[in-house]
Amino acid sequence: MNEEKKGIALVTGADGGMGRIHVRELAKAGYDVIMACIDTEAARPVMEEIQRETGGTFHLMQVDLSNLADIVRFADEVKSRFPSLQILLNNAGVLPSHSKTSVNNVEYIMAVNYLGHFTLTNLLHPIMGQGTRIVSMISLAYVLGKITPKTFAPKTQKEYNRFTAYGSSKLALYYFMLDASEAWKDEGICFNVSDPNIVDTGIIRMDNVVVDKLCDWLFRPLINTPEQGAANMLTAAIDPKYQGVTGQIFKNRKVAKHKKRFYNNLKQRKLLRELTLQILADNNIHL
């Protein structure tokens, strides 16, 4: 393990398939790691295992990214305990098979994957500075996404398409990155996104015994392992080669080209900002 302490890194969904790998490698690289998890009791054995392996320092903290009030509480606690933040990995993600709605009356995938990370990142902005690197996990599914006035609205089961909702949440993360990387560039804060390709984690379960068994036999051996998927986000977060790089998509452990139809879609970016800030204002959060 690298004995030189490099600062504080925060990982959301830190006990998940790729999350635990991000935590382990950040610890090996010399960072103290805040493990932000929805269920700290379930995450504790993961933390203890990584602690034994790396000898690192970890801070296990609870946060529900679907709940705006809980995100505010969590961000306040982080800011009270840690004077600065060097790395933020917006890694957590959900893909429920059935329609769900957050306590803030937002479609659940958009609430967790995008709105929760948007709110957390902005609330932690005051303890970021020169050299801070933020990386959000998107997906090749972002090309399926679209931002409309109804993107955040709760869905009936009949209206619900989890892959479209998932793609929209990842597209929203991409648009957020483009806006924030421009706004924070002069502060020396680098903000990028990572597309890990298709990764063998629990999120791709179809909740069908037969389909999932066929997937285990035929599909999973052909896709990226969690280690391969995590390597991409870690490249953006800690590779010295990319220090200072901002506003980019990382894929296959290098910077990829932007897709012009999304990169240049200023209308959807503007609509997303307006919808997001309205939801936050409705919940008494003013950034």
C-alpha positions in Angstrom: 0.0 0.0 0.0 1.1 3.6 -0.7 1.9 5.1 2.7 1.7 8.7 1.5 -1.8 10.0 2.3 -3.3 11.9 -0.6 -6.5 13.1 1.0 -10.1 12.1 1.1 -12.1 10.2 -1.5 -15.9 9.6 -1.4 -17.5 6.7 -3.2 -21.3 6.3 -3.4 -22.7 2.7 -3.6 -19.3 1.8 -2.1 -20.3 -1.8 -1.3 -21.6 -2.7 -4.7 -19.9 -4.7 -7.5 -17.7 -2.0 -8.8 -18.0 0.3 -5.8 -16.0 -2.1 -3.6 -13.2 -2.2 -6.2 -13.1 1.6 -6.4 -12.8 1.7 -2.6 -10.0 -0.9 -2.5 -7.9 0.7 -5.3 -8.4 4.2 -3.8 -7.1 2.9 -0.5 -4.1 1.3 -2.2 -3.4 4.6 -3.9 -3.2 6.4 -0.6 -6.6 7.9 0.0 -8.8 7.7 3.1 -12.1 6.6 1.7 -15.7 7.6 2.7 -17.9 4.7 1.9 -21.3 6.2 1.3 -23.9 3.4 1.4 -27.7 3.0 1.9 -27.3 0.1 4.4 -24.2 0.5 6.5 -24.7 -2.9 8.3 -24.7 -4.7 5.0 -21.6 -2.7 3.9 -19.6 -3.2 7.1 -18.3 -6.7 6.2 -17.2 -5.3 2.8 -15.3 -2.5 4.5 -13.7 -4.8 7.0 -12.5 -7.1 4.3 -11.0 -4.3 2.3 -9.5 -2.9 5.5 -7.7 -6.2 6.2 -6.5 -6.4 2.6 -5.2 -2.8 2.3 -4.6 -1.5 5.8 -6.4 1.7 4.7 -8.6 4.1 6.6 -12.3 4.1 5.9 -15.3 6.0 7.0 -18.6 4.1 6.6 -21.5 6.6 6.3 -25.1 6.1 5.5 -27.0 8.0 2.8 -30.2 7.4 0.9 -29.7 9.0 -2.5 -33.4 8.8 -3.3 -34.2 11.1 -0.4 -33.2 14.8 -0.7 -33.5 15.6 3.0 -31.2 12.7 3.8 -28.7 13.9 1.2 -28.6 17.3 2.8 -28.0 15.7 6.2 -25.2 13.5 4.8 -23.5 16.4 3.0 -23.6 18.5 6.1 -22.0 15.7 8.1 -19.3 15.2 5.5 -18.5 18.9 5.5 -18.4 19.0 9.3 -15.9 16.1 9.5 -13.7 16.7 6.5 -12.2 20.0 5.4 -11.5 19.1 1.8 -12.4 16.4 -0.7 -10.0 15.2 -3.4 -12.1 12.6 -5.2 -15.8 12.1 -5.6 -17.0 9.0 -7.4 -20.7 9.1 -8.2 -20.8 5.3 -8.6 -24.2 4.2 -7.1 -26.9 3.2 -9.5 -30.3 1.4 -9.5 -32.3 -0.4 -12.2 -35.5 -1.7 -10.5 -37.7 -4.0 -12.5 -40.9 -2.4 -11.3 -42.0 1.2 -11.2 -41.0 3.1 -8.0 -41.4 6.6 -6.7 -39.1 8.4 -4.3 -40.2 10.2 -1.2 -39.9 13.4 -3.1 -42.4 12.2 -5.7 -39.7 11.6 -8.4 -39.4 8.5 -10.6 -37.0 6.4 -8.6 -34.2 5.7 -11.2 -34.0 9.5 -11.9 -34.1 10.2 -8.2 -31.1 8.0 -7.3 -28.9 7.9 -10.3 -29.1 11.5 -11.3 -30.9 13.8 -8.9 -29.3 12.4 -5.8 -25.8 12.7 -7.3 -26.5 16.2 -8.7 -27.6 17.4 -5.2 -24.7 15.7 -3.4 -22.1 17.0 -5.7 -23.3 20.5 -5.5 -23.6 20.4 -1.7 -20.0 19.1 -1.4 -18.7 21.8 -3.8 -17.6 24.1 -1.0 -14.9 21.5 0.2 -13.6 20.9 -3.4 -10.8 22.9 -4.9 -7.7 22.8 -7.1 -7.0 19.2 -8.1 -10.4 17.7 -7.0 -11.6 15.1 -9.5 -15.2 14.1 -9.8 -16.3 11.1 -11.9 -19.9 10.1 -12.5 -20.8 6.6 -13.7 -22.8 6.7 -16.9 -23.5 3.8 -19.3 -23.7 3.1 -23.0 -27.5 3.2 -22.3 -27.3 7.0 -22.1 -27.9 7.0 -25.9 -31.4 5.7 -25.1 -32.1 8.6 -22.9 -34.1 11.8 -23.4 -34.9 14.7 -21.3 -38.6 15.9 -21.4 -40.9 17.8 -19.1 -42.1 14.4 -17.8 -38.7 12.8 -17.2 -38.9 13.2 -13.4 -42.6 12.4 -13.1 -43.6 9.2 -11.4 -44.6 6.4 -13.8 -47.4 3.8 -13.6 -46.2 0.2 -14.2 -47.8 0.4 -17.7 -45.8 3.6 -18.5 -42.6 2.3 -17.0 -39.7 1.2 -19.1 -36.7 0.7 -16.9 -34.1 0.8 -19.7 -35.4 4.1 -21.0 -35.5 5.5 -17.5 -32.0 4.2 -16.8 -30.8 5.7 -20.1 -32.4 9.1 -19.2 -30.7 9.1 -15.8 -27.3 8.5 -17.3 -27.9 11.1 -20.0 -28.8 13.6 -17.3 -25.5 12.7 -15.5 -23.7 13.4 -18.7 -25.4 16.8 -19.2 -24.7 17.7 -15.6 -21.0 16.9 -16.1 -20.9 19.2 -19.2 -22.4 22.1 -17.3 -20.4 21.7 -14.1 -17.1 21.1 -15.8 -17.5 24.4 -17.6 -18.6 26.2 -14.5 -15.9 24.9 -12.2 -13.0 24.7 -14.5 -11.4 27.9 -13.3 -11.4 26.5 -9.7 -9.2 23.6 -10.9 -12.0 21.0 -10.3 -12.1 18.3 -12.9 -15.4 16.6 -13.7 -15.7 13.7 -16.1 -17.9 10.7 -16.7 -17.1 7.0 -17.1 -18.7 4.5 -19.5 -17.7 1.1 -18.2 -19.4 -0.8 -21.1 -21.6 -3.7 -19.9 -20.4 -5.1 -16.6 -21.2 -8.3 -14.8 -22.9 -6.9 -11.7 -26.2 -7.5 -10.0 -27.8 -4.5 -11.6 -28.5 -6.3 -14.8 -30.7 -8.9 -13.3 -34.1 -9.3 -15.1 -35.9 -10.7 -12.1 -36.9 -13.8 -14.1 -35.4 -17.1 -13.0 -35.1 -18.6 -16.4 -33.8 -15.5 -18.1 -31.3 -14.8 -15.4 -30.0 -18.4 -15.5 -29.5 -18.2 -19.2 -27.8 -14.8 -18.7 -25.5 -16.4 -16.2 -24.6 -19.2 -18.6 -24.4 -17.4 -22.0 -24.1 -13.6 -21.4 -22.1 -12.9 -18.3 -18.9 -14.7 -19.5 -18.8 -12.4 -22.5 -19.0 -9.0 -20.7 -16.7 -7.0 -18.5 -15.8 -8.1 -15.0 -16.4 -5.6 -12.2 -12.6 -5.1 -12.1 -12.6 -4.2 -15.8 -15.5 -1.9 -15.4 -14.0 -0.2 -12.4 -10.7 0.3 -14.0 -12.2 2.9 -16.4 -13.6 5.1 -13.6 -10.3 4.8 -11.6 -8.4 5.9 -14.7 -10.4 9.1 -14.7 -10.0 9.5 -11.0 -6.4 8.8 -10.2 -4.3 8.3 -13.3 -1.6 11.1 -13.2 -1.8 11.1 -17.0 -5.3 12.7 -16.9 -4.7 15.2 -14.1 -6.3 18.4 -15.3 -8.6 16.7 -17.9 -12.2 17.8 -17.5 -15.5 17.7 -19.4 -14.8 14.3 -21.0 -16.1 10.7 -21.4 -13.8 8.0 -20.3 -14.2 4.6 -22.1 -11.8 1.7 -22.3 -9.4 3.6 -20.0 -9.0 6.6 -22.2 -10.8 9.7 -23.4 -13.6 8.9 -25.9 -15.2 11.2 -28.4 -18.4 13.0 -27.6 -21.5 12.2 -29.6 -22.4 15.4 -31.2 -26.2 14.9 -31.0 -25.9 14.9 -27.2 -23.0 17.2 -26.7 -24.5 20.0 -28.8 -28.1 19.6 -27.5 -28.2 22.8 -25.5 -32.0 22.8 -25.4 -32.2 19.5 -23.4 -29.4 20.7 -21.1 -31.3 23.9 -20.4 -34.5 22.0 -19.8 -32.7 19.5 -17.4 -31.3 22.4 -15.4 -34.7 24.1 -15.1 -36.5 20.9 -14.0 -33.8 19.9 -11.6 -33.6 23.3 -9.8 -37.4 23.5 -9.6 -37.6 20.1 -7.8 -34.9 21.2 -5.4 -36.6 24.5 -4.8 -39.9 22.7 -4.1 -37.9 20.8 -1.4 -36.3 24.0 0.0 -32.9 23.3 -1.4 -31.3 26.3 -3.0 -27.8 25.8 -4.5 
